[in-house]
Amino acid sequence: MNDLNFSVSDLIAGYVTKYDGKDTFELRTSDDRDYRVTLTPTVFAEYVRNLGEEFQNATDDIRTNLVEGRFLYVYGVFYPEADATKFEAKHIVFVGHTPDEYRFEQQDWWINQVRQLGDFYINAEFGDGEIDYSKYRTNLGLEGEKEGSTRQETDTISRLVYGFASAYLMTGEDRYLEAAEKGTEYLRKHFRFEDKKNDATYWYHAVDIKPNGNYQKIYASEFGDDYDAIPCYEQIYALAGPVQTYRVTGDPAILSDAKATIKTFWKYFHDKSERGGFYSHIDPITLDPKAESLGRNRARKNWNSVGDHAPAYLINLFLATGEKEYADFLEYTFDTITKRFPDYDNSPFVQEKFHDDWSKDQTWGWQQNRAVVGHNLKIAWNLMRMNSLRSKKEYTDLATKIAAAMPAAGSDRQRGGWYDVVERKLEPGQKFHRYVWHDRKAWWQQEQGILAYFILNGVLKKPEYRRIARESAAFYNAWFLDTQSGGVYFNVLANGLPFALGTERGKGSHSMAGYHSFELAYLAAVYTNLLVTKQPMDFYFRPTAGALPNDTLRVSPDILPAGSVRIGQVWINGKEHRDFNAEALTIKLPSTGGKLKVRVQLVPAEVTFTTDLLDVTGGVATIALAGTLGTHDLSTLKTTIDAAIAKGAKSLVLQAEDLESIAEEGVRTLAFIKQKQGGEFEITLTGANDDVRETIDESGFGDEISVEELTAAS
């Protein structure tokens, strides 16, 4: 019985091990299972593409691309035959144009992706007109169309604001900051309320906009899991967007809101006994976490109430302020996790829900004795962040234990990607942890896997972590990006095909907003560029002069290992600014001048040469050069110049004030570029030191490359 003796289509993810040069190749999965694949006459192939990119046909390249060690996806049909089961390919996806390339590790991959996400959500929520949050709706369809309800939920607005603020940090495009600031103000005006008598600040669950334009405010949650309660996680995520906006602007009103809400956490959600931790819910009338009215949520603690403080707002608040109290709060959070959550004598997954005394709650609602795969990955990711702030053996021990256990227990090593909710324990005779509802894969759980293994690799330098990070990022970028309609899919089937039914059809819902996809783009760019592939990255801020304490702007993009990153260059309102502490990642701002637009280039410690395309105006590209331009840096120089030419540059102005030296090959590269662009193309260096001037003079290309003095101090 149950013989698999019928044809079935499916996906295989793996590495090429052999190709016969004709129509058959062999593939090995990440858990070392081997397949023989037959190319059919109708097979087609593509290269993985980003949001906003056209289909990239690779059909004519299939045979030349089948080289040993190359990672790819092949979708096809299994045919059980008399002698053996045959697998015939119908669709192949290559993750790069060369065997060693993973396109999502390109310096600008995630930056370009976040632009597309930002544009999608601005267009979906506000159209072509003014950014007006009274038009915002929680529920969006597959193509971004608004659906039905006039309800606006606090969490989803805040998470979208987080996305816009992150998009500004990565791109400096003003419309994203406008959306973040207006969203933050809208939340303050319509969703925040202060209980002055009890010195507490809360956030409404939602508001309903009536036909006459009036707002009906919804105090207690009306979501099923939290009905008629104030859940801790809603208050947590109410801060996500505003605090990320605070990192950009330093708006003191946002800091005041964050402090007041944190005070509420400690006053009403915190267990003040020796047991510690935070309760998951409080009663909306008595503000008591032990009220009988809470039912199954009475006196409970869980991952969301304990752990979600860190990624949602607390790490970002610490990055923006450097305040010890937030570092102490983070340490309290992660000490609680390492003490209470491991349960490895019983399961490869952590325990997530608890009673008041930290005994296991394995009967609550849908969770029962089940594991959310993404929560385990999220713990590993955030433990590695915290370990760079206050290093503890317990943090790395738990993070690496999770990292070792999750691929076998929570990932799909046949097709790629991470599963959703599974049973925490195997029953006798079982080999696989059973899926609770389905074997679909949710977008947000892919994020946790990608970030967990990229930061593990970036900090601990273990190649196995990079392999898993690459496989995780490849699955997400190959199958979750809706390259036709924009945004990302909520769920895909196990084989990567999008699942677009019911509440999982849309791009906006109670569960989905502009948060995880933006957060992934932001931090995947940070970890890959600054920790893994060692490429510089620009960040943008918009503080008001004189508003920050000691006029100091903190620009660390995340909690990274000490000394791993430094400031390379800074520009304020388009002019180079030199008053900064490169190692401390702080910038001393002018005390006057109104709103400042700050652009900062962060550089991995090992990088000795950087380029930065500052502007292309009227066909003139301005590029800043810094450090020592050696022969191994020529590709970096050429990539930046190619980007300038792609934006219409007809001439180059290379700012060389911070260029210490240039190799002869660098001069020849510039001369060759000038030749290829034609006689009218001009290249000018400004501010070059004597060594750079001498190298250019002695190269024989002095007539091709102009070297000019600076006309004014920056």
Solvent accessible surface area in square Angstrom, and as a share of the most:
residue,aa,sasa,rsa
1,M,215,0.96
2,N,146,0.75
3,D,96,0.50
4,L,145,0.72
5,N,112,0.57
6,F,114,0.47
7,S,62,0.40
8,V,74,0.43
9,S,49,0.32
10,D,22,0.12
11,L,0,0.00
12,I,0,0.00
13,A,8,0.06
14,G,0,0.00
15,Y,47,0.18
16,V,2,0.01
17,T,41,0.24
18,K,124,0.53
19,Y,50,0.19
20,D,81,0.42
21,G,50,0.48
22,K,145,0.61
23,D,63,0.33
24,T,34,0.20
25,F,1,0.01
26,E,38,0.17
27,L,0,0.00
28,R,100,0.36
29,T,2,0.01
30,S,29,0.18
31,D,42,0.22
32,D,107,0.56
33,R,90,0.33
34,D,87,0.45
35,Y,46,0.18
36,R,153,0.56
37,V,0,0.00
38,T,45,0.26
39,L,8,0.04
40,T,13,0.08
41,P,142,0.89
42,T,101,0.58
43,V,15,0.08
44,F,86,0.36
45,A,0,0.00
46,E,23,0.10
47,Y,15,0.06
48,V,3,0.02
49,R,56,0.20
50,N,1,0.01
51,L,7,0.03
52,G,57,0.54
53,E,50,0.22
54,E,145,0.65
55,F,89,0.37
56,Q,44,0.20
57,N,97,0.50
58,A,0,0.00
59,T,45,0.26
60,D,140,0.73
61,D,50,0.26
62,I,2,0.01
63,R,111,0.41
64,T,106,0.61
65,N,10,0.05
66,L,6,0.03
67,V,57,0.33
68,E,143,0.64
69,G,44,0.43
70,R,6,0.02
71,F,6,0.02
72,L,0,0.00
73,Y,1,0.00
74,V,0,0.00
75,Y,40,0.15
76,G,0,0.00
77,V,28,0.16
78,F,34,0.14
79,Y,74,0.28
80,P,48,0.30
81,E,90,0.40
82,A,119,0.92
83,D,118,0.61
84,A,54,0.42
85,T,81,0.47
86,K,84,0.36
87,F,6,0.02
88,E,53,0.24
89,A,0,0.00
90,K,70,0.30
91,H,32,0.14
92,I,0,0.00
93,V,5,0.03
94,F,0,0.00
95,V,4,0.02
96,G,1,0.01
97,H,84,0.37
98,T,73,0.43
99,P,58,0.37
100,D,124,0.64
101,E,46,0.21
102,Y,22,0.08
103,R,20,0.07
104,F,0,0.00
105,E,17,0.08
106,Q,65,0.29
107,Q,59,0.26
108,D,65,0.34
109,W,4,0.01
110,W,3,0.01
111,I,19,0.10
112,N,57,0.29
113,Q,0,0.00
114,V,0,0.00
115,R,79,0.29
116,Q,70,0.31
117,L,0,0.00
118,G,0,0.00
119,D,53,0.28
120,F,23,0.10
121,Y,5,0.02
122,I,20,0.10
123,N,93,0.48
124,A,14,0.11
125,E,4,0.02
126,F,9,0.04
127,G,32,0.31
128,D,148,0.77
129,G,51,0.49
130,E,120,0.54
131,I,13,0.07
132,D,50,0.26
133,Y,6,0.02
134,S,40,0.26
135,K,88,0.37
136,Y,5,0.02
137,R,44,0.16
138,T,7,0.04
139,N,50,0.26
140,L,3,0.02
141,G,0,0.00
142,L,35,0.18
143,E,120,0.54
144,G,5,0.05
145,E,82,0.37
146,K,83,0.35
147,E,76,0.34
148,G,81,0.78
149,S,52,0.33
150,T,60,0.35
151,R,49,0.18
152,Q,0,0.00
153,E,19,0.09
154,T,3,0.01
155,D,8,0.04
156,T,1,0.01
157,I,0,0.00
158,S,0,0.00
159,R,30,0.11
160,L,2,0.01
161,V,0,0.00
162,Y,4,0.01
163,G,0,0.00
164,F,0,0.00
165,A,0,0.00
166,S,0,0.00
167,A,0,0.00
168,Y,0,0.00
169,L,1,0.00
170,M,4,0.02
171,T,11,0.06
172,G,5,0.05
173,E,42,0.19
174,D,81,0.42
175,R,103,0.38
176,Y,0,0.00
177,L,10,0.05
178,E,66,0.30
179,A,0,0.00
180,A,0,0.00
181,E,57,0.25
182,K,70,0.30
183,G,0,0.00
184,T,5,0.03
185,E,93,0.42
186,Y,23,0.09
187,L,0,0.00
188,R,51,0.19
189,K,140,0.59
190,H,24,0.11
191,F,0,0.00
192,R,55,0.20
193,F,50,0.21
194,E,91,0.41
195,D,37,0.19
196,K,167,0.71
197,K,189,0.80
198,N,60,0.31
199,D,78,0.40
200,A,5,0.04
201,T,5,0.03
202,Y,4,0.02
203,W,7,0.02
204,Y,40,0.15
205,H,7,0.03
206,A,0,0.00
207,V,0,0.00
208,D,22,0.11
209,I,20,0.10
210,K,80,0.34
211,P,145,0.91
212,N,111,0.57
213,G,41,0.40
214,N,88,0.45
215,Y,64,0.25
216,Q,85,0.38
217,K,84,0.36
218,I,15,0.08
219,Y,76,0.29
220,A,19,0.14
221,S,1,0.00
222,E,76,0.34
223,F,70,0.29
224,G,55,0.53
225,D,36,0.19
226,D,5,0.02
227,Y,130,0.50
228,D,84,0.44
229,A,2,0.01
230,I,5,0.03
231,P,1,0.00
232,C,0,0.00
233,Y,42,0.16
234,E,9,0.04
235,Q,4,0.02
236,I,0,0.00
237,Y,6,0.02
238,A,0,0.00
239,L,1,0.00
240,A,0,0.00
241,G,0,0.00
242,P,4,0.02
243,V,1,0.00
244,Q,0,0.00
245,T,1,0.01
246,Y,12,0.05
247,R,14,0.05
248,V,1,0.00
249,T,10,0.06
250,G,7,0.07
251,D,55,0.29
252,P,89,0.56
253,A,33,0.26
254,I,4,0.02
255,L,33,0.16
256,S,65,0.42
257,D,6,0.03
258,A,0,0.00
259,K,95,0.40
260,A,31,0.24
261,T,1,0.00
262,I,13,0.07
263,K,101,0.43
264,T,2,0.01
265,F,1,0.00
266,W,80,0.28
267,K,81,0.34
268,Y,35,0.13
269,F,0,0.00
270,H,33,0.15
271,D,5,0.03
272,K,134,0.57
273,S,42,0.27
274,E,159,0.71
275,R,70,0.26
276,G,11,0.11
277,G,1,0.01
278,F,2,0.01
279,Y,7,0.03
280,S,4,0.03
281,H,10,0.04
282,I,0,0.00
283,D,10,0.05
284,P,17,0.11
285,I,143,0.73
286,T,88,0.51
287,L,26,0.13
288,D,55,0.29
289,P,20,0.12
290,K,76,0.32
291,A,15,0.12
292,E,137,0.61
293,S,89,0.57
294,L,14,0.07
295,G,47,0.45
296,R,105,0.38
297,N,10,0.05
298,R,85,0.31
299,A,8,0.06
300,R,49,0.18
301,K,1,0.00
302,N,15,0.08
303,W,3,0.01
304,N,41,0.21
305,S,1,0.01
306,V,3,0.02
307,G,1,0.01
308,D,2,0.01
309,H,0,0.00
310,A,0,0.00
311,P,2,0.01
312,A,0,0.00
313,Y,0,0.00
314,L,0,0.00
315,I,1,0.00
316,N,6,0.03
317,L,0,0.00
318,F,32,0.13
319,L,12,0.06
320,A,20,0.16
321,T,21,0.12
322,G,31,0.30
323,E,84,0.38
324,K,139,0.59
325,E,101,0.45
326,Y,3,0.01
327,A,4,0.03
328,D,51,0.26
329,F,7,0.03
330,L,0,0.00
331,E,39,0.17
332,Y,67,0.26
333,T,1,0.01
334,F,1,0.00
335,D,51,0.27
336,T,14,0.08
337,I,0,0.00
338,T,26,0.15
339,K,147,0.62
340,R,64,0.23
341,F,0,0.00
342,P,50,0.32
343,D,14,0.07
344,Y,55,0.21
345,D,148,0.77
346,N,69,0.35
347,S,6,0.04
348,P,41,0.25
349,F,0,0.00
350,V,0,0.00
351,Q,7,0.03
352,E,5,0.02
353,K,23,0.10
354,F,4,0.02
355,H,60,0.27
356,D,28,0.14
357,D,88,0.46
358,W,20,0.07
359,S,52,0.33
360,K,82,0.35
361,D,1,0.01
362,Q,55,0.24
363,T,103,0.60
364,W,17,0.06
365,G,26,0.25
366,W,83,0.29
367,Q,7,0.03
368,Q,64,0.29
369,N,38,0.19
370,R,56,0.21
371,A,0,0.00
372,V,6,0.03
373,V,0,0.00
374,G,0,0.00
375,H,24,0.11
376,N,0,0.00
377,L,1,0.00
378,K,7,0.03
379,I,0,0.00
380,A,1,0.00
381,W,0,0.00
382,N,0,0.00
383,L,0,0.00
384,M,0,0.00
385,R,5,0.02
386,M,1,0.00
387,N,19,0.10
388,S,30,0.19
389,L,47,0.24
390,R,65,0.24
391,S,88,0.57
392,K,59,0.25
393,K,149,0.63
394,E,99,0.44
395,Y,0,0.00
396,T,30,0.17
397,D,64,0.33
398,L,9,0.05
399,A,0,0.00
400,T,41,0.24
401,K,97,0.41
402,I,0,0.00
403,A,2,0.02
404,A,84,0.65
405,A,25,0.19
406,M,0,0.00
407,P,20,0.12
408,A,71,0.55
409,A,16,0.12
410,G,0,0.00
411,S,20,0.13
412,D,7,0.04
413,R,89,0.33
414,Q,23,0.10
415,R,51,0.19
416,G,13,0.12
417,G,6,0.06
418,W,6,0.02
419,Y,16,0.06
420,D,24,0.12
421,V,9,0.05
422,V,1,0.01
423,E,53,0.24
424,R,4,0.01
425,K,94,0.40
426,L,77,0.38
427,E,104,0.46
428,P,132,0.83
429,G,92,0.88
430,Q,47,0.21
431,K,163,0.69
432,F,131,0.54
433,H,22,0.10
434,R,115,0.42
435,Y,87,0.33
436,V,29,0.17
437,W,139,0.49
438,H,40,0.18
439,D,54,0.28
440,R,41,0.15
441,K,0,0.00
442,A,4,0.03
443,W,5,0.02
444,W,46,0.16
445,Q,0,0.00
446,Q,0,0.00
447,E,1,0.01
448,Q,0,0.00
449,G,0,0.00
450,I,0,0.00
451,L,0,0.00
452,A,0,0.00
453,Y,1,0.00
454,F,0,0.00
455,I,1,0.01
456,L,0,0.00
457,N,14,0.07
458,G,3,0.03
459,V,33,0.19
460,L,70,0.35
461,K,120,0.51
462,K,99,0.42
463,P,108,0.68
464,E,74,0.33
465,Y,13,0.05
466,R,62,0.23
467,R,69,0.25
468,I,14,0.07
469,A,0,0.00
470,R,54,0.20
471,E,25,0.11
472,S,4,0.03
473,A,0,0.00
474,A,0,0.00
475,F,0,0.00
476,Y,1,0.00
477,N,3,0.02
478,A,22,0.17
479,W,24,0.09
480,F,0,0.00
481,L,13,0.06
482,D,4,0.02
483,T,43,0.25
484,Q,168,0.75
485,S,31,0.20
486,G,19,0.18
487,G,0,0.00
488,V,2,0.01
489,Y,35,0.13
490,F,32,0.13
491,N,4,0.02
492,V,0,0.00
493,L,62,0.31
494,A,10,0.08
495,N,24,0.13
496,G,0,0.00
497,L,74,0.37
498,P,61,0.38
499,F,39,0.16
500,A,28,0.22
501,L,121,0.60
502,G,66,0.64
503,T,120,0.70
504,E,30,0.13
505,R,107,0.39
506,G,11,0.10
507,K,0,0.00
508,G,6,0.06
509,S,18,0.11
510,H,44,0.20
511,S,54,0.35
512,M,2,0.01
513,A,9,0.07
514,G,0,0.00
515,Y,1,0.00
516,H,14,0.06
517,S,2,0.02
518,F,0,0.00
519,E,3,0.01
520,L,1,0.00
521,A,0,0.00
522,Y,3,0.01
523,L,3,0.02
524,A,0,0.00
525,A,1,0.01
526,V,0,0.00
527,Y,0,0.00
528,T,2,0.01
529,N,2,0.01
530,L,0,0.00
531,L,4,0.02
532,V,19,0.11
533,T,37,0.21
534,K,59,0.25
535,Q,46,0.20
536,P,25,0.15
537,M,1,0.01
538,D,22,0.12
539,F,1,0.01
540,Y,30,0.11
541,F,3,0.01
542,R,55,0.20
543,P,0,0.00
544,T,52,0.30
545,A,14,0.11
546,G,47,0.46
547,A,46,0.36
548,L,18,0.09
549,P,99,0.62
550,N,123,0.63
551,D,27,0.14
552,T,37,0.21
553,L,8,0.04
554,R,97,0.35
555,V,1,0.00
556,S,24,0.15
557,P,2,0.01
558,D,1,0.00
559,I,9,0.05
560,L,18,0.09
561,P,34,0.21
562,A,105,0.81
563,G,62,0.59
564,S,20,0.13
565,V,7,0.04
566,R,69,0.25
567,I,3,0.02
568,G,20,0.19
569,Q,8,0.03
570,V,0,0.00
571,W,7,0.02
572,I,16,0.08
573,N,85,0.44
574,G,66,0.64
575,K,142,0.60
576,E,25,0.11
577,H,37,0.16
578,R,131,0.48
579,D,77,0.40
580,F,58,0.24
581,N,76,0.39
582,A,23,0.18
583,E,130,0.58
584,A,57,0.44
585,L,21,0.10
586,T,22,0.13
587,I,1,0.00
588,K,90,0.38
589,L,9,0.04
590,P,49,0.31
591,S,69,0.45
592,T,105,0.61
593,G,59,0.57
594,G,39,0.38
595,K,101,0.43
596,L,3,0.02
597,K,60,0.26
598,V,0,0.00
599,R,36,0.13
600,V,0,0.00
601,Q,1,0.01
602,L,0,0.00
603,V,0,0.00
604,P,0,0.00
605,A,50,0.38
606,E,108,0.48
607,V,22,0.13
608,T,78,0.45
609,F,4,0.02
610,T,6,0.03
611,T,15,0.09
612,D,6,0.03
613,L,33,0.16
614,L,38,0.19
615,D,73,0.38
616,V,40,0.23
617,T,90,0.52
618,G,80,0.77
619,G,17,0.16
620,V,62,0.36
621,A,0,0.00
622,T,27,0.16
623,I,0,0.00
624,A,1,0.00
625,L,1,0.00
626,A,13,0.10
627,G,14,0.13
628,T,56,0.33
629,L,2,0.01
630,G,13,0.12
631,T,74,0.43
632,H,144,0.64
633,D,14,0.07
634,L,43,0.21
635,S,79,0.51
636,T,51,0.30
637,L,1,0.00
638,K,94,0.40
639,T,90,0.52
640,T,19,0.11
641,I,0,0.00
642,D,63,0.33
643,A,42,0.33
644,A,0,0.00
645,I,45,0.23
646,A,90,0.70
647,K,137,0.58
648,G,35,0.34
649,A,5,0.04
650,K,142,0.60
651,S,21,0.13
652,L,1,0.00
653,V,42,0.24
654,L,0,0.00
655,Q,50,0.22
656,A,0,0.00
657,E,53,0.24
658,D,36,0.19
659,L,2,0.01
660,E,107,0.48
661,S,39,0.25
662,I,10,0.05
663,A,24,0.18
664,E,97,0.43
665,E,65,0.29
666,G,0,0.00
667,V,0,0.00
668,R,120,0.44
669,T,22,0.13
670,L,1,0.01
671,A,11,0.09
672,F,106,0.44
673,I,11,0.06
674,K,27,0.11
675,Q,126,0.56
676,K,132,0.56
677,Q,80,0.36
678,G,31,0.30
679,G,74,0.71
680,E,161,0.72
681,F,7,0.03
682,E,106,0.47
683,I,2,0.01
684,T,19,0.11
685,L,0,0.00
686,T,19,0.11
687,G,20,0.19
688,A,10,0.08
689,N,60,0.31
690,D,114,0.59
691,D,87,0.45
692,V,0,0.00
693,R,63,0.23
694,E,92,0.41
695,T,31,0.18
696,I,1,0.00
697,D,101,0.52
698,E,131,0.59
699,S,35,0.22
700,G,64,0.62
701,F,64,0.27
702,G,35,0.34
703,D,145,0.75
704,E,75,0.34
705,I,1,0.01
706,S,55,0.36
707,V,40,0.23
708,E,92,0.41
709,E,128,0.57
710,L,82,0.41
711,T,140,0.81
712,A,75,0.58
713,A,101,0.78
714,S,87,0.56
